[in-house]
C-alpha cells in the first residue's frame, strides 16, 4: 500500500467513526469508537498540515511564472523545502505501530552482578541516578524494596516509577551495565570492572495478567535487617511463589503484611507479563539485528568508565564524556538517542 493511500484510508476511517458516533451507537461500541477516533485525530491533523503544505508548494510553483510574484514564490518555496520533509517525517513517526505499554508507569529492578562489593556500591549509585532522573521529569519514585549491604551497597533495589509514558522512556535501560573504576577499597590504584543488571518492566493491571490464587504459594516470615524491635515481633515479610512459572517475589519493605503482599503481587504481575512478552517476541529475534536491543537483561548495553569520565552505550556506539552529569540523573542525551535509533530502524523497515 502506498503512503498516500494509507493516509487516505486514515482520513476516511476518521470520517466513518464521526458518522457512527453521531448516530445511535451506544454502550461498549460507543466507547471503542470514541477511543479509536481520539487516537486518529492527532494523525489526521498532521495529514492535513502536510497536504496544506503540499498545496502551498504547488501554488508557489505556479506563481514562479509571474515576474511580479517570482521573488515571493521563491521565498515561499525555500521555506517549504525545509518544512515538507519535517512534516512527512513527523507523520511517518506517528504512524509507527505503538507499543501498547508505552504510556504505562514502570517498575525498576537493579541488582549487583559480577564484582562483589564494588558491584553493590555501583548498583546503589545507579539506583539513585534513576531516582534523580525521575525527579527531573516530575515522576513519582517509590522505593518498593531496598536491601543494603554492610558497606552501603545495594543487594536488590526495586522501585515503582509513576508518571506518563515512563515505560516508553526507560524500556531500553534493561540489560547489563558495566562500571570501570578504582574502588575506594583498592590500595594499589587498580581499575576494577564490575557489572549491574537493570530490568525495567511495564506496570500492569489485574486485567492484563490473570493470576489464579491456586497457583500461588504465600509464605510470611519475620523481616530481617533494619527495623529495630519491630523486626523480631511481627511476621510482616511476604514471599509469593508462582508455582507454574517458578517466579518468586519477596517483599519486606513495609511494616504491614497486607502492604507487602500488595506490592509483591504488583511485581509478580509485571514479571509474568514481561515473561509473556519476551516469549511472544522471541520469534522476531532474527529481525532485530538493526534495532536498539532485545531488552534481555543479560545483554551488556552500557559501560561507565570513571577514570576517563565517559559513558558508552554499545548498542548505538554513543559515547558521552559527562559521567558526573549522567550519574546526577541527566540521562536524556542517551535515552533520547536510543529512542531515535529505534524509531529510525522501524521506519527503515516500514519503507
RODO-2510 file (C-alpha; in nm, 4 decimals, decimal comma):
residues 351
     n   res          X          Y          Z
     1     x     0,0000     0,0000     0,0000
     2     x     0,1401     0,3415    -0,0984
     3     x     0,1979     0,6090     0,1657
     4     x    -0,0690     0,8358     0,0101
     5     x    -0,3222     0,5532     0,0003
     6     x    -0,2536     0,4811     0,3676
     7     x    -0,3210     0,8480     0,4506
     8     x    -0,6459     0,8455     0,2520
     9     x    -0,7646     0,5395     0,4430
    10     x    -0,6932     0,7095     0,7775
    11     x    -0,8928     1,0182     0,6772
    12     x    -1,1770     0,8005     0,5509
    13     x    -1,1818     0,5978     0,8740
    14     x    -1,1929     0,9136     1,0875
    15     x    -1,4949     1,0383     0,8944
    16     x    -1,6610     0,6980     0,9239
    17     x    -1,6119     0,7000     1,3015
    18     x    -1,7601     1,0504     1,3336
    19     x    -2,0647     0,9374     1,1388
    20     x    -2,1024     0,6310     1,3614
    21     x    -2,0701     0,8389     1,6791
    22     x    -2,3323     1,0890     1,5588
    23     x    -2,5824     0,8061     1,5206
    24     x    -2,7432     0,5638     1,7613
    25     x    -2,4175     0,3978     1,8672
    26     x    -2,4092     0,3271     2,2391
    27     x    -2,2534     0,1261     2,5182
    28     x    -1,9225    -0,0501     2,4616
    29     x    -1,9317     0,0139     2,0858
    30     x    -1,9525     0,3910     2,1502
    31     x    -1,6573     0,3788     2,3916
    32     x    -1,4492     0,1738     2,1456
    33     x    -1,5246     0,4059     1,8519
    34     x    -1,4524     0,7157     2,0638
    35     x    -1,1153     0,5739     2,1683
    36     x    -1,0207     0,4891     1,8083
    37     x    -1,1187     0,8368     1,6893
    38     x    -0,9206     1,0078     1,9665
    39     x    -0,6125     0,8105     1,8539
    40     x    -0,6677     0,9016     1,4869
    41     x    -0,7365     1,2741     1,5320
    42     x    -0,3738     1,3804     1,6026
    43     x    -0,2637     1,1847     1,2937
    44     x    -0,5474     1,3391     1,0924
    45     x    -0,4232     1,6854     1,1930
    46     x    -0,0692     1,6002     1,0772
    47     x    -0,2027     1,4729     0,7431
    48     x    -0,3895     1,7994     0,6936
    49     x    -0,0759     2,0005     0,7775
    50     x     0,1264     1,8017     0,5226
    51     x    -0,1347     1,8356     0,2494
    52     x    -0,1770     2,2089     0,3127
    53     x     0,1992     2,2484     0,2754
    54     x     0,1975     2,0427    -0,0456
    55     x    -0,0826     2,2621    -0,1845
    56     x     0,1108     2,5757    -0,0879
    57     x     0,4144     2,4407    -0,2746
    58     x     0,2066     2,3769    -0,5891
    59     x     0,0653     2,7298    -0,5728
    60     x     0,4124     2,8803    -0,5231
    61     x     0,5476     2,6865    -0,8207
    62     x     0,2645     2,8304    -1,0345
    63     x     0,3494     3,1820    -0,9144
    64     x     0,7067     3,1483    -1,0438
    65     x     0,5799     3,2247    -1,3949
    66     x     0,4615     3,5693    -1,2821
    67     x     0,7583     3,8122    -1,2774
    68     x     0,5930     4,0265    -1,0082
    69     x     0,5334     3,7250    -0,7812
    70     x     0,8546     3,5357    -0,8537
    71     x     1,0513     3,6721    -0,5564
    72     x     0,7704     3,5918    -0,3128
    73     x     0,7253     3,2456    -0,4652
    74     x     1,0965     3,1629    -0,4367
    75     x     1,0963     3,2685    -0,0707
    76     x     0,7879     3,0534    -0,0034
    77     x     0,9426     2,7546    -0,1808
    78     x     1,2643     2,7866     0,0231
    79     x     1,0634     2,7722     0,3458
    80     x     0,8557     2,4766     0,2248
    81     x     1,1682     2,2917     0,1089
    82     x     1,2635     2,2523     0,4755
    83     x     0,9134     2,2204     0,6212
    84     x     0,7781     1,9423     0,3969
    85     x     1,0343     1,6702     0,4856
    86     x     0,9925     1,7538     0,8558
    87     x     0,6130     1,7285     0,8311
    88     x     0,6356     1,3984     0,6448
    89     x     0,8845     1,2531     0,8969
    90     x     0,6635     1,3606     1,1873
    91     x     0,3685     1,1892     1,0212
    92     x     0,5608     0,8692     0,9471
    93     x     0,6725     0,8520     1,3111
    94     x     0,3116     0,8990     1,4270
    95     x     0,2081     0,6075     1,2040
    96     x     0,4592     0,3626     1,3519
    97     x     0,2920     0,0803     1,5485
    98     x     0,2701     0,1732     1,9143
    99     x     0,3907    -0,0455     2,1993
   100     x     0,0700    -0,0850     2,3991
   101     x     0,2719    -0,0439     2,7195
   102     x     0,4490     0,2814     2,6245
   103     x     0,2087     0,5040     2,8173
   104     x     0,2376     0,2983     3,1361
   105     x     0,4310     0,3580     3,4542
   106     x     0,7176     0,1170     3,5222
   107     x     0,8846    -0,0995     3,7802
   108     x     1,2637    -0,0662     3,8018
   109     x     1,4753    -0,3515     3,9390
   110     x     1,8506    -0,3191     3,9982
   111     x     2,0849    -0,5883     4,1295
   112     x     2,4636    -0,6263     4,1513
   113     x     2,6053    -0,8994     3,9263
   114     x     2,9825    -0,9599     3,8937
   115     x     3,2300    -0,7676     4,1061
   116     x     3,1401    -0,8264     4,4697
   117     x     3,1194    -0,5233     4,6984
   118     x     3,2069    -0,2800     4,4190
   119     x     2,9114    -0,4050     4,2108
   120     x     2,6833    -0,3424     4,5080
   121     x     2,8175     0,0102     4,5567
   122     x     2,7676     0,0982     4,1904
   123     x     2,4196    -0,0590     4,1955
   124     x     2,3292     0,1823     4,4774
   125     x     2,4640     0,4801     4,2788
   126     x     2,2765     0,3739     3,9648
   127     x     1,9549     0,3346     4,1639
   128     x     1,9994     0,6915     4,2902
   129     x     2,0746     0,8144     3,9362
   130     x     1,7403     0,6798     3,8105
   131     x     1,5684     0,8330     4,1128
   132     x     1,7154     1,1711     4,0182
   133     x     1,6185     1,1186     3,6533
   134     x     1,2602     1,0513     3,7628
   135     x     1,2660     1,3697     3,9715
   136     x     1,3846     1,5771     3,6737
   137     x     1,0830     1,4503     3,4771
   138     x     0,8330     1,5107     3,7551
   139     x     0,7668     1,1398     3,8051
   140     x     0,6912     0,9753     4,1398
   141     x     0,9654     0,7364     4,2523
   142     x     0,8538     0,4992     4,5273
   143     x     1,1030     0,2518     4,6722
   144     x     0,9324    -0,0856     4,6991
   145     x     1,2303    -0,2878     4,8209
   146     x     1,5829    -0,1835     4,9123
   147     x     1,8345    -0,4288     5,0559
   148     x     2,1575    -0,2668     5,1744
   149     x     2,4950    -0,4362     5,2270
   150     x     2,7260    -0,3688     5,5222
   151     x     2,9374    -0,1343     5,3067
   152     x     2,6334     0,0656     5,1959
   153     x     2,5988    -0,1104     4,8645
   154     x     2,2774    -0,2409     4,7169
   155     x     2,1773    -0,6073     4,7306
   156     x     1,8480    -0,5528     4,5482
   157     x     1,6563    -0,2370     4,4697
   158     x     1,3018    -0,2219     4,3333
   159     x     1,1108     0,0988     4,2683
   160     x     0,7776     0,1948     4,1188
   161     x     0,8129     0,4950     3,8851
   162     x     0,4758     0,6562     3,8244
   163     x     0,4048     0,9080     3,5509
   164     x     0,3001     0,9450     3,1883
   165     x     0,4977     0,7375     2,9372
   166     x     0,7600     0,6269     3,1904
   167     x     0,7998     0,2869     3,0233
   168     x     0,8495     0,4391     2,6774
   169     x     1,1454     0,6412     2,8108
   170     x     1,3069     0,3725     3,0248
   171     x     1,2392     0,0456     2,8409
   172     x     1,5793     0,0462     2,6680
   173     x     1,7588     0,0576     3,0048
   174     x     1,7119    -0,3166     3,0639
   175     x     2,0380    -0,5081     3,0436
   176     x     2,3864    -0,5300     3,1939
   177     x     2,5513    -0,2024     3,2947
   178     x     2,9303    -0,2265     3,3353
   179     x     3,1405     0,0038     3,5538
   180     x     3,5167     0,0538     3,5320
   181     x     3,6830     0,2458     3,8143
   182     x     3,9216     0,2274     4,1095
   183     x     3,7224     0,1069     4,4119
   184     x     3,7602     0,3005     4,7371
   185     x     3,8921    -0,0219     4,8947
   186     x     4,1662    -0,0622     4,6297
   187     x     4,5067     0,0221     4,7792
   188     x     4,7179    -0,0109     4,4626
   189     x     4,5064     0,2084     4,2359
   190     x     4,3989    -0,0694     4,0019
   191     x     4,0881    -0,0284     3,7876
   192     x     3,8229    -0,2909     3,8554
   193     x     3,5380    -0,3949     3,6270
   194     x     3,2006    -0,4773     3,7808
   195     x     2,8515    -0,5286     3,6435
   196     x     2,4972    -0,4500     3,7499
   197     x     2,1727    -0,5779     3,5985
   198     x     1,8810    -0,3463     3,5324
   199     x     1,5285    -0,4553     3,4449
   200     x     1,2509    -0,2137     3,3523
   201     x     0,9042    -0,3710     3,3492
   202     x     0,5796    -0,2048     3,2440
   203     x     0,3346    -0,1720     3,5293
   204     x     0,0363    -0,3935     3,4575
   205     x    -0,3142    -0,4187     3,5964
   206     x    -0,5006    -0,7271     3,7095
   207     x    -0,6862    -0,7355     3,3774
   208     x    -0,3523    -0,7590     3,1892
   209     x    -0,2387    -1,0760     3,3652
   210     x    -0,4658    -1,3422     3,5081
   211     x    -0,3203    -1,4873     3,8286
   212     x    -0,5027    -1,7806     3,9880
   213     x    -0,4811    -1,7873     4,3662
   214     x    -0,4475    -2,1654     4,3499
   215     x    -0,1187    -2,1177     4,1576
   216     x     0,0361    -1,9194     4,4413
   217     x     0,2318    -2,0270     4,7458
   218     x     0,2430    -1,7464     5,0008
   219     x     0,4875    -1,7563     5,2911
   220     x     0,5050    -1,4994     5,5706
   221     x     0,8077    -1,4524     5,7914
   222     x     0,9843    -1,2020     6,0112
   223     x     1,1650    -0,9259     5,8274
   224     x     1,5420    -0,9029     5,8557
   225     x     1,7723    -0,6032     5,8516
   226     x     1,6860    -0,2549     5,9749
   227     x     1,3679    -0,2054     6,1710
   228     x     1,4538    -0,2304     6,5396
   229     x     1,2425    -0,4368     6,7780
   230     x     0,9570    -0,4496     6,5280
   231     x     1,1598    -0,6878     6,3107
   232     x     1,1586    -0,9612     6,5738
   233     x     0,7943    -0,9312     6,6760
   234     x     0,5770    -0,9483     6,3643
   235     x     0,5721    -1,1699     6,0592
   236     x     0,5252    -0,8840     5,8123
   237     x     0,7527    -1,0046     5,5304
   238     x     0,5865    -1,1879     5,2422
   239     x     0,7231    -1,4288     4,9834
   240     x     0,4988    -1,5215     4,6904
   241     x     0,5868    -1,8084     4,4571
   242     x     0,4003    -1,8528     4,1305
   243     x     0,4160    -2,2296     4,1002
   244     x     0,3600    -2,2713     3,7220
   245     x     0,6452    -2,0341     3,6281
   246     x     0,8671    -2,0533     3,9365
   247     x     0,8702    -1,6726     3,9686
   248     x     0,9410    -1,5704     4,3289
   249     x     0,8857    -1,2246     4,4782
   250     x     0,9820    -1,1407     4,8363
   251     x     0,8813    -0,8133     4,9996
   252     x     0,9615    -0,6798     5,3476
   253     x     0,9938    -0,3033     5,2999
   254     x     0,6605    -0,2250     5,4686
   255     x     0,5670    -0,2956     5,8298
   256     x     0,2265    -0,4187     5,7166
   257     x     0,1936    -0,7744     5,5840
   258     x    -0,1040    -0,6582     5,3740
   259     x     0,1011    -0,3797     5,2083
   260     x     0,3924    -0,6135     5,1437
   261     x     0,1608    -0,8637     4,9814
   262     x     0,0030    -0,5957     4,7587
   263     x     0,3467    -0,4761     4,6451
   264     x     0,4677    -0,8320     4,5851
   265     x     0,1615    -0,9058     4,3693
   266     x     0,2244    -0,5905     4,1644
   267     x     0,5826    -0,7023     4,0945
   268     x     0,4727    -1,0607     4,0272
   269     x     0,2192    -0,9468     3,7653
   270     x     0,4822    -0,7259     3,5991
   271     x     0,7357    -1,0114     3,5822
   272     x     0,4757    -1,2561     3,4496
   273     x     0,3646    -1,0085     3,1839
   274     x     0,7232    -0,9397     3,0797
   275     x     0,7907    -1,3133     3,0529
   276     x     0,4879    -1,3473     2,8253
   277     x     0,6055    -1,0519     2,6130
   278     x     0,9540    -1,1983     2,5822
   279     x     0,8111    -1,5304     2,4698
   280     x     0,5895    -1,3624     2,2088
   281     x     0,8772    -1,1519     2,0772
   282     x     1,1274    -1,4383     2,0611
   283     x     1,0089    -1,5266     1,7121
   284     x     1,1126    -1,1766     1,5983
   285     x     1,4712    -1,2128     1,7206
   286     x     1,6105    -1,2595     1,3707
   287     x     1,4559    -0,9288     1,2618
   288     x     1,6018    -0,7277     1,5473
   289     x     1,9623    -0,7002     1,4256
   290     x     1,9149    -0,3386     1,3252
   291     x     1,7186    -0,2444     1,6343
   292     x     1,8325    -0,0999     1,9634
   293     x     1,8309    -0,4233     2,1612
   294     x     1,6311    -0,7172     2,2740
   295     x     1,5650    -0,5902     2,6257
   296     x     1,7296    -0,9066     2,7546
   297     x     1,8746    -0,8304     3,0972
   298     x     2,1791    -1,0482     3,0146
   299     x     2,2770    -0,8220     2,7243
   300     x     2,5663    -0,5848     2,8026
   301     x     2,4389    -0,2458     2,6970
   302     x     2,6491     0,0273     2,8588
   303     x     2,9877     0,0999     3,0157
   304     x     3,0562     0,3691     3,2756
   305     x     3,4306     0,4449     3,2709
   306     x     3,5056     0,6750     3,5646
   307     x     3,8822     0,7300     3,5065
   308     x     3,8049     0,8618     3,1568
   309     x     3,4812     1,0322     3,2599
   310     x     3,2828     0,8671     2,9828
   311     x     2,9681     0,6642     2,9350
   312     x     2,9332     0,4443     2,6247
   313     x     2,6148     0,2800     2,5028
   314     x     2,7333    -0,0149     2,2942
   315     x     2,4076    -0,0647     2,1018
   316     x     2,4295     0,2665     1,9197
   317     x     2,8042     0,3377     1,9606
   318     x     2,7325     0,6569     2,1533
   319     x     2,9996     0,7919     2,3894
   320     x     2,9411     1,0917     2,6158
   321     x     3,2176     1,2484     2,8255
   322     x     2,9983     1,3682     3,1102
   323     x     2,9697     1,0802     3,3515
   324     x     2,9218     1,3114     3,6517
   325     x     2,6119     1,4718     3,4956
   326     x     2,4693     1,1352     3,3943
   327     x     2,5079     0,9985     3,7474
   328     x     2,3130     1,3057     3,8635
   329     x     2,0206     1,1852     3,6546
   330     x     2,0851     1,3827     3,3361
   331     x     2,0341     1,0831     3,1058
   332     x     1,8184     1,2368     2,8328
   333     x     2,1015     1,2544     2,5782
   334     x     2,1411     0,8752     2,5953
   335     x     1,7735     0,7862     2,6312
   336     x     1,6585     1,0188     2,3512
   337     x     1,9299     0,8816     2,1211
   338     x     1,8135     0,5253     2,1902
   339     x     1,4515     0,6181     2,1150
   340     x     1,5566     0,7959     1,7934
   341     x     1,7616     0,4946     1,6811
   342     x     1,4694     0,2609     1,7473
   343     x     1,2356     0,4871     1,5510
   344     x     1,4833     0,5114     1,2621
   345     x     1,5233     0,1331     1,2372
   346     x     1,1471     0,0791     1,2472
   347     x     1,0941     0,3494     0,9854
   348     x     1,3511     0,1821     0,7606
   349     x     1,1715    -0,1500     0,7982
   350     x     0,8379     0,0165     0,7200
   351     x     0,9537     0,1850     0,3977
***
